[in-house]
Amino acid sequence: MTSSATVTGPGALPLRESADIQGDILAGFKKDHVSLLFLQFEDAARARSWLAELAPRIATTRQVAAFNERFSQARRTSGGDDPEALNATWLGVSLTYPGLRLLSGRADPLPAVPTGTTLEAFVHGAAARARALGDIEDSATDRWLFGHEQGRAVHAVLTLASDTAEGLQQAIDEQREAATRAAALLVFQQNAATLTGERRGKEHFGFKDGVSEPGVRGFDEEDPQRPGYVRKHPGTRLIPPGEFLIGRPRVQLEGDRRRFPAEAVPPWMNDGSFQVIRRLAQDVPGWWAQVGDQLQVLKRGKNLVPQGATVEWLAARMVGRWRSGAPVHKCPTHDPVNDRAATSDNDISYRDDPDGLKTPLFSHLRQCAPRDGLLDGEPVPEQFMDARRIIRRGAPYGQPFDPARGTAGGPDAARGLLFVSYQADLVEQFEFIQKAWVNTSDFPPGREHRPGPDAMISGRLPESDEGGPALNDGLIRYESANSEGTGRQSTPLALRRFVRTEGAVYAFAPSISTLKALAEGRLDGHTPTTARIDEIVAVPDQYRVGGVSRYWLFQQDRQRGIVVRDDEESTDLVLRPSDDLANWPALAGVRRVDAVLPVPDRQRVGGKSWYWIFHTTGGTQLCRTISIADGERHVSALEEADRALSGWRSLQGVAHLDAVLPVPDRQRVGGESLYWVFHTPAAAGGSERQLHRIISVADGTQHTDTLVRADAELTTWSSLAGIDKVDAFLPVPALQRAAGKSHFWVFHRDGVRTVSIADGARHTDTLVGEDRALGQWVNLG
């Protein structure tokens, strides 16, 4: 699906079709109501289970792009009004470096971290880099609400976004409940929302936000009349996707040495993006009072500002745009609030304004995106600017400044900008803009008078407590023509900072496939043993009751309950707390359940069901008989003590029984039941290849067992091609003996697939569904 009927050719915008890239990065959630949940996990296994449940619900680029296009079309149809009936709630997730360590099971998931690179910045985290970014004094980390060294570590950040407040709250409730089930701690919750009324689309200082977002090649349409720019968005450059996504093509710069070696970036990071999150508090009355003070300074000079210049006039120059979004460069005298083209104009060139006489060099617009006005009298390669762009996804938080509304609208109320950006390089994109442009006095460089810091979001940044050099002295230089009109004059204005940092996090938003791998505890094929399962057994009195079936899942020394709907073939549902095997009286002394064989004629008899439990002790597999009672508690009891496999005539030559699959149409037929037994043989030479045989078990007190068909290789099952060892089978509840076939999920070391087995003498097997990651199942983390 493409974003417009005018795009021709299949795959013209391939990034729009991605179901692996998270949807907020390129497409943007673009919702009125947003919340970030900062989470810390205590237990790695539960964290993986949480992620396994979450990963299939993450919004993809394909989903978000398609919805946004439908939404835009509906707005155009309605004349600009938001379509009330078209709503969605999106979910995204990012992980900090400590979070990656916990989920991957690795002490160091990034073993090769070149000095000075984005990988180093990510590993260090935002708090460790705060001073260099100007987060000192009232923005120091010891005052942060989240992300600081003294507080709880953040492992994951959930991004929830919805068109409605109700939709957002429902998503928050669901995710907080899921976090609780996973024994996760909510470190902080940051809500944000689009301002309403005439403030809609603006930040708290009152200026339109988000006008200068970049386009992305392969996602946005190119203007056929102006190559290199986005169609229907004049002035918006198309940037190679590698500036925002790891592993994609990047800007090619002549003599560029800023890039760290590609081999330092592991493949699992491909199609992921580094995320910067900052809570930026805004002192709205303080900033506007400062603008008024500095206007008076200019008015005391001679012909520095036009007669009748207002606070709005100077504020527009500090920002570079009027409140409506119209650029000062093209609208120098007034704010054309009713001119839609002007208020969304991003087609700006500063080539004719190298000294900042129209749009000051210290303006927020020029400090964050200097375009072609970077060097005095010299052209700036567009590629250099392209390589510094970031994608912003922030939103305001708190109530607008309005003292008439009482305390919530007063000067001391919490309000500001939830800043969120995506980029492929933390150092050369976000940090570069912050350090080399926004906070420094000497940008653009090489001027007779240093222009000063960003007049909107920065201000005086003195020397640190350790006596380091000041980042800037807080002076900006207002350039104007001199009174004779023969040159220009520079007037210093003093700025304090009225935007302070109250929290920050560096995170990584992985691809969805990487999230699913992490849910299995692996990166680059690294899989801890805890990711594999041992056995799944139906709860006898809760199989297909009310349209759902309940099971016990055994994994190493623990078991947990899972739920599968009759009408859902893809995954299990609700996460159940895991429990030690030692808490089952019948499993005393069992360290790990290898396989379970239900006693065929002793299921739901007298309120109990009997099972043979195969487990390994001291390297030898044993078998015991247990019973499990119906009822809420499912009390278990040991019925027969452990005995050697040699007590089973049908299991001669078996060293380790791995899995048992009942032959669907041969259960309790003629007084006996047939089973396929998958096992590791006691073969000479220590062969560990898995084989399978068919055995029978007779009804009656003796339960006589017989070898029906000798061992064969797994290759005789076409549906098991590529599998070297089966771990467990799980019948698809609603598809047993349906139309002459039975469906099963097959669990193995590389994933889970769906197979069918036909009734009849040959029992033909067929591959129904290709392998999926185990992490797609809630409880397999």
N, C-alpha and C positions, 0 to 999 in steps of 0.2 A: 504494500500500500504506500503510495506517495502522498505528499502533502498537498498536491494541487494537480488538477487535470492537465495543466500545461506542461508538466514534466513528462518527457517522452522517454521510451525505452525502458526495458526491465532493469531494475537495480540502479536507476538513475541516482537515487539517494539511498545507498545501501545502509547507512547508519540508522536510518529511520526504521529499518526492518529488524534491528537487533533485539533479540529476546534475552541477551546475556548482559548488556550494559544497563546499569541501573538508570531508571527513568528520570531522576532529578538532574543528572549531569548535563546531558545535551538538550533534552526536551523541556525540562523544567516543570516542577509540579504546578507552579503558578496558581496557588490556592489562596483564598482569603484568610484561612485559619490554619495555623501551623503550631506544632509543638515538637520540641526536642527533648528526648528522655535520655539522660546520661546514666549508664548502668555499670555496676561493678559486680563481678561474679566471684563466688567463693569456691565453686566446685567445677572443674573442667568438664567432667562428663555431663553434668546438668546443663552447663553452658552450651555444649555441643547439641544436646537434645533441644534446647531452646532455639538454637540457630537452625537446626533441621526442620523444626516446625515453621520457623519464620521464612526461610529462604524461598519456598515456592510462592509466598505471598508478596515478595518484593516487586514493586512496580517496575516493569521493563520499559526501555525506550520505545519499543513498538506500541505498547499499550498507551503510554502517556502522550506520545506524538499523535496517535490516531485520535485520542480524546480531545486534545488541544485543537486539532484541526476541525473536528465537529463543533466544538465550542465556538471557535472563531467564525465558522460558517453561520452558525445560529445567531451570533451577534450581528453579523452583516445583514442577515435576513430581517432581524428585528430593529434595525436602525441604530445599533450600538448598545442596546440593553443586554445585560447578562441573561441567558436563558435559565430561568428558575428550575425548570424540570430536568436540566442536564447537570447531574452532580456525580462526583466521584471522590473517593478517599484513597490516598496513595500512601505507600509505606516504603521507606528506604533505610539502609543501615550502613554505618561506617565503623571501623575498628581502629583503636589506638595501637601503638606498638605493644604495650603490655597485654592488650586484648588478643593480638595475634599470637603472642607467645603462649598465652593460656589455652587458646583454642587449638593451635597447631600441635601442642605437646612438645614443642621444641624450645630449648633454652635460648636459642638465637635463630629465629626464622629468617634473618637477613645477615648471614655470616660475612658478606663482603660489602662493607660500607665505606666508600672512598670519602676522605676528608673534604669538607666543604660542599658536599652534595645534598640533594633533597633527601636521600636516604638517611644521612646523618641528622638532618633537621627533624625528620620523622621519628627516628629513634630517640633523639634528645627530648622531643616534645615541646609544646608551645611555652610552657613556664620557663624552661631552661634558656629560651631565646628571647625572653620578654624584654630585658633591659636594652638589648640591641635594637629592639623595635619601638623603643620609647615608652615602654610600660613601667614607669617609675613614679615616685611620689604617690598621688592619689590613684594611680593605675598600677601600683606595685602588686606583685603576686600575692603578698600576704593579705591583701584586701579582696582577693578574688572570691567569687561565690562557687566556682568550680574550676578544676584544672590546675590547681596550685599544688606545690610539693607537700604542704602540710595537711592537705585534705585527703579524702579517699580517692584512690586511683580510678580513673574512668577506663573501662574496657571497651564499651560499645556505645554508640550514639544512634538512637532511633529517630528518624525524621518522619513525623506524621503530618499529613496535609489534607485538608478537606475543603469542599466548597461551602459547607455549613458548619456552624458551631456544634450542632448536635452530632453530625458525622464525626467531627474531630473528637468530641468527648467520648463517643462510643469506641473509637479506635484507641484512645488513651486508656480507657477502662480495660479493654481487651489486652492491651500490651502490658499494662501494669499487673494484671492477673497472671499473664504468661511469665512475666519476670518473677513474680512471687513463687510460682510453681517451680521455677528453676533456681530458687533460693538466691536470687539476685537482689542487690541493694540499689534502690533508686537514689543516686547521688544528688541529682538536681533535675528539675523539670523547668524548661523555659518555653513559655507560650508566647506567641506573636500573632498579630492579625493586621490585615489591611485596614488603614484608617478609613472612616466613613465620611459621607457627605462631600463637601468641597475639598476635604483633605485626602480623598481617595487617590491612591497612587503616589502619595507624597510621604516623605519622612518627617520627623517631628519638628525640624527647623522650618518646615513648610514648603520644601522644594520637591518637584517631581523627581522620582528616582527610577533608575533602570533604563534610561534612554539610550545609553551607549554600550549596550551589550554586544559582544562580537558575534558574527556568524561562524558556522563551522562547515568546512568543506565536506561534502558527503552526507550532510544532514540538511543544510539550508540550500534553497535553490539559488543558482547563480544568475545574475542579471545578464541576459544575452546582449544588451546594449552597453554594458559596462563590466567586462570580465574582471573577476577578482572581488566583486561586491555582491551583496545579497539582493535578490530580486524584490522589488517593492519596498526596500529599505535603503534609500539613498544614503551613502556615506558609511554604511556598515560593511566592514571588510570581511571577507571569507578567510578564516584562519585554518590552517591544516589541523586535523583532529588530534595529532600527536601533542599539541600544546595543552590538551585537556585530558587525553586518554593515554595511558601507558601502552607502548608497543605500536602506536600508529605513526604514520609519517609526520615529521616535524618541519618547522621552518628551517630552511637551509641558509645559514649565514656565512659570509666569506670570512675565513680566518677564525671561525667560532671555536673557542676553547672552553666555553662555559658548560658544555654538556659533560656529564659524567659518563664513563664507559658503559656502553649498552650491555656488556656482559655482566655488569654489576646488578642489573635489574632482573630478578628471577622471572621466569615465564608466567608464574601464577599471578603476577601483578598486571598482566596484559588486560586491557579494556577496563581497568580500574582507574580511579582518579584520587589524588590527594585532596582532602577537604580541610579547609580552615574554618573554624567557628569562633566568633568573638562576640561577647556581649558588650556593646558600646553604649554607655549611658550618656544621654544628652542633656546638658543644662540649657534649656531653651531660652528662658528669660536672660540668663547670663550672656549667652552668645549674642542675642539681639541687642542687649544693652551695650556690649562691646562694639558692635557695628555702629550704634549711635554715637558712642564716644569718639571713635575714629573718624566718623563723618565730620564731627566738629573740628577735629584737628585739620582736616583738609579744607574746611570752609574758612579757617583762620588764615590759610595761605592765599596767595594771589592767583586767581583764575585757575585753580587746580581742578575744580569740579564745575559742571554747568550750574548756572543759576537755577535755584529751585530743586537741586539734587536732594533726594530723600534717602531715608534709611533703606528703603526697598531698593533704591538705585545702587547704593554701595554694596548691599548684601548680594545683589545679583552679580556684581563683579567679583566678589569673593568666591562665589560658587561657580560662575561662568555661565549660568543660566538664570532666567527669571523663575519665579515660583512655578509658572505653568510648564516649564521645561524648554521654552524658547531660548536659543543661544543668544547671549549678549552680542556676540560677534556680528550677527545679522540683524539684530533688533536692539540697537544701542540706546534708544530713547525711552521706550516703554515696553510693557509686557503685553503682547498680543494674545490675551487669554482666550479669545474666541476663534483664533486661527488654528485649526487642527493640524494643518501641515507644519506651521511654525513651531507648535508646541511639542512635536515629535521629531523635529529636524536634527539629524545627526550628521549631515553632510557639511562638515566644517573643515576649513583649511586655515592655518595660522601663518601661512607662508608670507602673507602681506602684513603680518603683525609681529615681527620678530622681537620687538621691545615690549609687547604687552600693552600698547596704548589703547587697544579696543577691549581685549580680554586679558586682564592682568596675568603675569607669569605665575603669581602666587594663587591663582584661582584653583579651586578644587578640580575643575574640568581639565585644566592644563597640567596640573600636578599628577593626576592619575592616568591621563591619556593625552600626552603632549602632541600627538599626531606629527605634523610636519613642522612644528615650531620648536623643536628641541634645541637646535644649535643656531647661534646667531649668524645669519647670512649663508648658512650651508644647508643643502638638502639633506633630509634624513631618510635613509632607506626604509621603505615601508615594512620590509621584513624584520628589521630591528624592533619596530613597534609591535608587529604581530607576535613576536616571541615573548612579549611581556604581558600579553592580555590574560585576564582571568574571567571566568564565568561566575557571576554573582547570583545568589539565590536567597538573599536576606529578606527580612520583613520587620516592620516596627513592632515594638512591644510597649505596653503601658498606654495610659490614656493621654490624649493631647493636652498640652498646656492650656488651661482655661480656668483661671481662678474663680470664675462665676459658678463653676460646677462643684466647688467645695474642695475638700482635701484631695480627692482623686485627680483633680485638675490643677492642683497647686504646684508651686515650684519644687517642693521636696518629694513629690510622688515619683516612683520609679518609672522611667520612660527612656526609650532609646532605640537603637537599631540592633536586631539580631543579625549580625554579619555572617554570611556563609558564602564561601567561594570554592570553586573547583579548579584545579590546575594540575598539570603533569609534573611541575617542578616548583616545590615550595620556595626554594632559594632564589631562583632566577625569575620567578613571577611574583607571587605575593610578597615575599620578603624584600625583593629588589624594589618593588614599588614603594613599600613602606619605608625602607631605609634610604634608598638612593634618590627618591623623589619627594614623598610626602613630608618626611620629618626633617629634611636637611634644609639649611639656608641657601646652599650653593647649588640650586637647581632652578632652571637650567644653568649649566656651568659656564664659566668663562665670561661672565658679565662684569661690567665696571662696578655695579652695585649688586650685591647678592640679592636675588629675588625674595628669599625667605621661604618659610614652610607653607604647607597647605593651609589656607586661611579659614577653611571650614572645619576640618577635623583634627588639625594639629595646633601648634602654638608653642610657647616657650618650653623647652626641655633642657633644664639646667644640668650641671654636672651631677653625677650619681653620688650616693652616700660614700662610696669608696674613693671619691675625689677624681673620678674620670672626667674626660672632656665633655663639655656641653654638646648635645646634639644640635641645638640651635639656640640663638639668643632671643627668639620670639619677635624679631623685627622683620616686617615685610616692606618692600619698596614699591610705593605707588608711583608709576611712571606716567608723566603727562608732558604735553608740549610746554615749552617755556613761554613766558609772557610775551616775548618778542616773536614767537612763532618760528624761530630759526633753529631750534634744537629741542631737546627734551630735558626735563628735570626730574629728580628722584626725591620723593618725600617718604621718610621712614614712619611707619605706623607700628605700634607695639601690640602684640597679641598674647593673650593668655589662652590656655587650652580649656575648652568647655565640653570636650568629649573624652570620657575616661573609660579605660578597659576594666571590666568587672568579672572577667572570666575568659578563658581561651583554651582551645583544644586543637591539636593536629591529629587528623584521623585519615584513614584510607578507606575509600568506598570500593570494595572489590567487585569483580564481575560476579554474576549470580552462580556461574559454574564453580568459581573459586569458593564462594560462600558454602555451596553444597559439599565441596571437598573438605572445607574446614569443619563442617558439621560431622564429618567422619574422622576429624582429628588429623588430617593429612594436608601436606603441601608438597608438590613435586613428587608425588608417589610415596611420601613418608606416611605410613599408616600405623598408629599404635595398635597393639593387640586388642585394646578395648573397643575398637570400632567394629569387630566382627561379632556375630551372634552365634549362640550355640544351639538353641532349640526354641520353638514356639509351640505351646500346647493350649488347646481350647479349654476354657473354663467349662466344665461339663454341663452345669445347669444354666449357663448363660450364653449358649450358642444359638444365634439367630432368634433372639428374644427382642421383640419390639423393633425389628429391622436392623439390629446391630448384634455383633458377636464380640465376645470378650476373650482375651487370651492372656496367658502368662508368657513373657519373653525372658529367656534365661541368657545371661551374658556374664561370663566369668563367675565370680562368686556372688552375683546378685540376680534378682528377678524383679520385674515390674509388670504392671498391667497395661494392656493396650486395647483399643476399641477399633473395630472396622465395621463400616456400614455395609449393608447388603448391596446398596446401589453405587458404591464407590470402589473402584478397582485400583486407585492410585496410591493410597497411603493409609496409615492409621490416623487416629484422631487425637484423643485427649491424652496428655502426658500424665502418667500415674507415678507417684513417688516410688523410687526403687527400694528394695528391701534385701537384707542379707539372707543368703540361703540358710544360714544358721538359725534364723527365726522360724524355719519350717521344722517342726519336730521330726517329721519323716525323713528329712535330709540331713540329720545330724551327722557330722563327719564328712559330708560331701562338699568338696571345694569347687566343683564345677560340673554341671550337668552336660554330658556329651550328647545323649539322645534319649528319647522317651517313646515307649511302645505301649499304647493303651491295651489292657487285657480285654480281648474282643467281647467276651460274653459277661464281663463284669463292669459294664458302664451303666450308671444310674440304677444300680440294683440295691434295693434296701437303703436308698438315700446316700449311697457311696459309689465312687468310681475307682477302679484299681489300675495301676500302671507299673510297668517295669522301667526302672530308672538305670541307665547306663552311665557310669562315672569312672574316673581314673584316680587311683590312689597308689603312690609310690611307683608310677610308671606302668601299672597294670590296670586294665579296665575290668571293672566288676559290675554286677547287676544286683539290684535289690527290688523288692516289691513293696509298693506303698499304696495307701488309699487316701482319697480326698472326699470329704463329706460335702453334700449339697448345703446351701445356705450362705448367709452373708459372710461368715467367718472362714468357710472352706477349711475346716480343721483337717490336718493331715496326720497320718499315723503310719508307722513302720509295720508292715505285715510280715515280710520275710527278710531276714538279714542278707548281707552281701554274699554273693557266690561268684565263682569264676565263670568266665564265658564258656569254659569247657562243659558246663552243665547244660548248654544248649547244643544239641546235636547238629542243628542247622547252621551253627556259627563256627564250625571247625575251620581252622586256618585264618580266622579273623583276629587281627591284633587290636583293632580299634574300630568300634561301630560309630559312624559319624552321623548318619541320618536315616530315618525310616519313612517310607512313603507307602500308605495302604493302596493296594490295587483297587481302584474305585468300584468296579462291578463284581469284585470277588470278596466282599466282606460278609462273613457268616453265611456262606453259600454251601449247603450240604454239610454243615457243621464245622466248617473250617474257614479261615481268613488268610488271604495271601498278602505278602508285603515285599516291596523292593527294599533291600538293605544295602546302603552305600557305606563302604568300609575301607579301611586301610589294611591290606593283608599282612600276615606274618610271613613275608616272602624272604627267601634267602637273598643276601646282599643288601638288606635294609631298604628295599624299594618302598617309597612312600606314595606311590601312585594310588589313586582311589579306584576301586572296582565296585561292581554291584552284582547282587544275586537275588533270586526270589526264594522266599521261605514261606512255609505255611504254619499256622498255629491253630490247633483244634480246640473247639469248645470242650468244657468239662473240667473236672477237678485237676487232671494231670496236665492239661494244656500242652499236649504233645506237639513238638515242633519238628518240621521236616524240611530238608533242602529240596526245593522243587526244580530250580534251574541253577546251574553252576555259574561261577564268576564270569563276568564279561567287562570289557572296557567301557568307559563313559562315552566313547566315540560311537557306540551303537545307538545312542540317543541323539538324533539329529538336533533336537531342541536344546541340547546342552553343549553345542559346539563352542569351543573356546574356554570352557570351564574345566579346570583341573581338579577342583574339589568342591563338592556340594556341602554346605553347612546345615541347611534346614529347608523344609518345605512348609508352605502354609496354604491350605485350600482357600480359593476365592469363595467366600461363603455362598453367594447366590448362584454360583456356576458349578455345582456338583451334580453330575449325571443329568445335565441339561442338554437335550437334543443329542444324546449319545456321546457327550464329551464332558470331561471335568477339567477345570482350570486350576492351576497352582502357581503361587509365587515361589520362585527358586532363589534362595539366598546363597551367595558365594562371596569370595574375597573381593571381587571387583564390582559387586553391585547386586541388583535384584532384577530378574526378568520374569515374564509370564509365559507359561507353557500350557498346552492342552494335551490330554491323554484320552484317546477314544476307547469306548467299550469294545469288547470283542476279543478274540483269541490273540490278535497281533498287538493290541493296545498301541496303535500308532500315535507317536508323539509329534507335536508341532510347536514351533516357536511362535508365540502370539505377540509378545511385546519385547522389544530390545532392552538391553541392560539400562537401568537407571542407577544413579548414585544411591548408596544406602542412606545418605543424608537426607533424601527426600522423605524418609520415614521419620516421624517425630521422635521415636524412642530409640533410634539406632545410633545416636551420637556417642 
